[in-house]
Amino acid sequence: MTEIRNYTMNFGPQHPAAHGVLRLVLEMDGETIMRADPHIGLLHRGTEKLAESKPFNQAIGYMDRLDYVSMMCNEHAYVRAIEQLLGIEAPVRAQYIRTMFDEITRIGNHMLWIGSGGLDLGAMTMFIYAFREREMTMDMYEAVSGARMHASYYRPGGVYRDLPDTVPLYKESPWTRGKNLKRKNEWREGTLLDFIEAFATDFPSKVDEYETLLTDNRIWKQRTVGIGVVSPERALQLGFTGAMLRGSGVEWDLRKKQPYAMYHKMDFDIPVGVNGDCYDRYLVRIEEMRQSARIILQCVQWLRANPGHVMLKNFKVIPPTRAEMKGDMEALIHHFKLFTEGYSVPRGEVYAAVEAPKGEFGCYLVSDGANKPFRVHMRAPGFAHLAAMDEMVRGHMLADVVAIMGTLDIVFGEVDR
């Protein structure tokens, strides 16, 4: 009698849904998965060790490249950790700007998630719709920092600069001309705040369009309802955070439970699921986007009414402005010393966490009193979620692996720190 064995199959790293860097070894009985073994490390860049070899300020750019879809949220955790060690706090206007850009980042992240997640399951139009709005969040990043993705905009003591008074306009091209060009530039005539306000006011109607495509779509429901179910107790044991935890019905959100920046002044709701399956996690993220637009509008309203500094005037930590540096020798020396040697941070250890779009993103920072961190460790939400992959896919079909991987909303930069 021939012995019947399970078949072992490589899912990725070249698979489109494996996002280029996850190798998943699946043990299969026919089409049913008996076991899944995620192999990580193919993207490992040693970010934490690199950050330990540089002055504090010079590692901010590395944070953008961890979860490279929610850049400013990563910066926020790292910058908050430095601020807590230094015993400083950013001006109120800077805190409001951070809160607003955290939510712009959340929308940008969920846009990519719903676009690529839809694409993974065959909903191709979803990708085109989502990237139409995501492009505008990239424009906001670019207007404020000069970079579309890796902004390095948050700094210990505030933000790099105040919100600009202009937004770059579209130029005439073979694709945008006449009425089309006028329509595209309609929101960009005023300041960046005007542009953000117009976007956030219109955005809920765009979320309605996504829901029209997916929420009651019977193919989408067949692919997601009852797939990858995690009970609330098990979600807590597995260390889930963010939409993965809330989708299972646990109402935990750092913005409400351990408020930071200006979230304690914001009026918003925490969406929670009921069944803990892929469909509920989808609904949670959809509602999160609506709540983000609500928060952004509240920030815009406050920022309009309250001008002020966006950077502390603590010259041990904060460099002089470009104008001062070019007109004063002392300021030039000060600038040079801060950017070559940096500043020394008092001894101590701290853990600062933010509610990033994917879950709790935390930074554990140890200082020995030198000008560079003694130890940096990032608590990435994707790492804990990926650890549950085996448990979530067992007993499902091969096609369901794609749906479950999509619902985890994994970006490998933070997993393979």
N, C-alpha and C positions, 0 to 999 in steps of 0.2 A: 504494500500500500504506500503510495507516495505521500511524503509528509507535506502538509499544507502550511506555509509560513506567511506571516504578514509581509507586506511589501513596504520597503523604505524608500521615501521619495524626497528629493530636494525641492523645497519651495523657495525660490530666490537663490542667490541675491539679485539675479537679473530679471526677476519677475516684475511686471509693471506695478503691481499692488504692494510689492515688498519695498518700494521706495528706494531701490538701488543698493541697500546695504544690510538688509536682514536676511540671514540664511535660516530657514525654518526646516528642520528635518522631521518629516511626518512619517509615522508608522501607520500603515493603512491596511484595513481588512476590506478589500474591494474598494468601494468609494467612501467607506466610513473611516473616520480618523480614530485610532486607538490611543495615540500619544503624539505630542508635539514638543520638539526640543528647539527653542530659539537659540541660535548661535550669534552672539553679538561681538563687537570689537573690530569689525571690518572698517570702521570709520574713525577709530580711536586717534585723537589728536593731542592727548595729554594736556588739555586745557588747564586743569587745576595746577599741575606742576609748572606750566608756563606762567600762570598768574603769580605763583610763589617766587618767580625769579625776576619780577618786575616791580617797580614802585606802584603803590595802590592805584593811582589814576590811570596808569598805562594798561591796566587789565580790563578797563571798561569795554573796550572794543572786542575782547574775547567773549563777553557775555552775549553780545548780539549774535555770535556765531554758534551758540549752544543750540537753543531751539530757534532756528533761523526763520520761524514764521511768527514768533511773538517776541520780537527783539527788545522793545523798550521795557517789557515786564521783567525780563531777565536782568536788565540793567538796574531796574528798580530795587530788586532784592539785594544785589551786590552793593549798590550805593547806600541803601538803608543800613546795611551791616557796617559800612565804614562810618557813617554818620553816628550810629549808636556807640561805636568804639571811641570816636572823637568827642562825643557828648554835644553834638551840634544838631540843629534842626533847620531845614530849608524854610525860606520865607513862605507865607501863606499863598501868595500868587503862584509860586513855583509848585506848591503842593497841589493846587487846583489844576495846573497845567499837567502835572504828572498823572493825576486822576483821569483827566480827559484823554490823554494819550494812551494810558493803560486800556481804556475802553475802545479807543480807535483800533488799538492793537488786537483786542479781543474780537472785534468785528472782522478785521483782516484775517485773523487766524481761522475763524469759523467759516469765512468765505472760502478759503483754500480747502478746509476740511469738507465742506458740503459739495464743493466742486469736484475734488478728487475722489471723495467717497461715492458721489453719484456716478462718476466715470468708472470707478472700479466695478460697480454693479450694473453698468450698462446705460445709465441715464446721462447721455452725452450732452444734451442741451443745458443741463444743470451747470456744467463746467463753464460754458460761455456766459450764462447769466451771472454766475457768482463772480467771475473775473472782471466783469463790467464794473461792479461796485468796488471790488478790491483795488482796482487801478486808482480809484480816488483816494483810498487810505494811503496808498504809496505816494500819491501826490502831496498829501498832508505831511508825510514823513520828510519828503524832499524839500518842501517849502520851509520847514522848521530847522532841518539839520544839514541839508545839502546832499543827503544820501537817501536812496529809495528804500533800502533795507537796513543796513548796518549803521544805525544813526549815531551812536555814542552821544546821545543828547542829554541824558541825565548825568549830573556830576554831583559829587559830595558837596552839599551846601546849596543845591538848587538845580537849575537846568542851564544848559550852555548859553542860551540867549532867549530873549522874549519873542513872542509870536510876531512874525513880520506883518507889515501893512499891505503887502501885495502877494498875489499868487501868480505863478507863471501861467501865461495864456497859451492856448494852442495856436500854432502858426498855420497859415494856409498851406495845404499840401494836396496831392491828388486824391487823398481820402477824406480830408476835411476842408470844405470850402463852402462859401455862400451861406445858406440857411443852416446847414449842418454845423459849420464853424461857429456861427452865432449862438446856436443852441448849446454847443459844448462849452463855450466861454461865458455863458449866462451867469453861472454861479461864481465865476472867478473875477468878476469886475471889481469887487471890493477887497476887504482884508481877508487874512486867513480865517479869522473868526467867522466872518460872513459865509465863507465857503463851507466851513465845518457845520455851521448852523443849518445851511440849506441842505447839506448832505444828510444830517441827522433827522431833519424834519421829514425828508422824502423817504428815508431808508425803510421805515416800517411798511410802506406800500410795496417796496421791492421784496421784502420778506414774504409778503402775501403772494407774490408771484412764485417764489420758491415753493411755498406750501401748495399752490395750485398744481405745480408740477409733481410734487412728491407725496404730500401728506396722505391723500386718499387714493393715490395711484396703487392699483392692486398688485402690480409686479413688485413695486418698492416694498409693500407690506408683506408680500410672500417671502421676500428676501431678508426682511429684518424682524418681523414679529415672531417672538419666541426663540430667537437666535441669540446665543451667548448670554443666557440668563444668569445673573449673579444676585443672590439674596442680599438684603441689607447687612445682615450679620457677617456674611462671608466677605462682602465688599470692604467692611471695616477691618476684618482680619488680614485681608490681602494688602492693606495700605492704600486703597483707592482714594483719590481726591478728585475735586472738580466735577465735571459732568458725569464721569464714570460712577462716582459715589452718589451724586444727586439723582442720577437715572435709576438707581436702586431704591430711592425713597428716603435717603438720609439728607436732612436739610443742613448741610455744612458748607459754609462759604466764609472764607477768612475776611472778606470785605464787610461782613455783618458781625461775625463772631470775635474777630480780633482786628478791629478796623485800623487802617493805616492811611497815610496821606489825608484826603478829605472825605473818605467814604462815610464817616460818621455823620456828615452833613447831607448826605445824598438820600433821596427817596427812591427806592427801587425794591423789587421783589426777587426772591430766590425761587426759581422753578425747580420742582422735583418730579421724578417719575413714580411709577407704581409697580411695574413688572420687572424692571431691571434688565430689559432686553435691548437689542440694538435700536429698535424703533423708539423706545422711551428715551434713550440717550440722544437720538436725533431730535426729538421734540424738545428736550431740555435745552439743547444748543440753539435751536430755532428761537425759543423764548428768551434765551440769554442775549441774543442779538437785539431783540426789541428793548430789553432792559438797558443794554449798553447805550442805545440811542437816547433813552430817557436820561441817563446819567450825563451824557455828553451835552445835552441841551441845558441841563442845570449848571454845568461848569461854564458853558459859553455865557449864560446869563450873568453869572458872578464875575467872570473875567472882564466882561464889557464894562461893568459898573465900578470895578476896583483896580485901577492901574497900580503899579508898584514895582519893587525890586524882584528879580527872579533869582538872585544870587546873594548869599550872605556877604557881609563886608568883613569877613574874618581873613585877614591877609596872611595868616600862617598856612592856610589851606587853599585860598582862592587866588588865582593869578590876576594881575592887573589887566585892564581892558587893552585891546589893541591900540586904541588912541593914546592911552597913557604910556604904553610901552614905547611908542614911537616918538614921544616928546620928552621923556624923562629917563635919564641914565639909571637912577635908582630902580625905577620900575622895570627897566630892561634887565638889570641884574637879578632882580626879584623873580621875573618871569623865567629867566634862564635857569636859576637854581631850582625853581619849582618843577620845571619840565625835565631837568636832568637828574636831580637827586630825589625829587618828590618831597614829601613831608613825613615825619615820624609820627606813628600812631601809638597812643598809650598801650601798655600791656593789658591783655585781657582776651576773653573769647566771647563771641556773640553769635546768635542764630537769628537771621531775619528772613521772614517768609512773605510772599505775596500770593494772591489768588491769580495765578497766570491762567491763560485760556485753557490749558490742558489739565490744570490742577494746582496743587501747592508746589510752587517753586521756591526753594529755600537756599540760603547761603550761610554756611557755617564758616566763620572767620576767626582765626587765632592770630593775635599780634604779640610779638616778643619785644615791642618797643622800637623796632627798626623801621626803615622806610619802605619795607616790602612785607607782605603777609608771611607769617611763619607757616600757616596752613590755610588752604582754601578747599572747601568741599561743597559741591552743589547737590542739593536734594532735588532730583529731577522727577516729575510725576510720571513721565513715560517709562522710566526704569521699573517702577513698581507695577505699572499696568501690564508691561510686557511679561513680567514674571508670572502673571496669571493666565498667560496664553494657553498653556497646556490644559489647564482646568476648564477654560472656556470653550475650547474647540473639541474636546473629547465627545465622541458619539455623534458629532455633526458630519455633514458631507464636505467634500473637498471645496466645493464652491462657497460654502459658508465661512471658510477660513478668510476669504477676501472680505466678507462683510464684517467679521469680527475684528480683523486687522484695521479696517477702516474706522470702526467705532472706537477703537483705542485712541485714535488721533495721534499716531506716533510720529515723532521727528527724531531722527537718529543722532543728531548733533548732541542732544542732551543725554541720550542713553549711553553713547560711547564717549563720554566726557574725556 
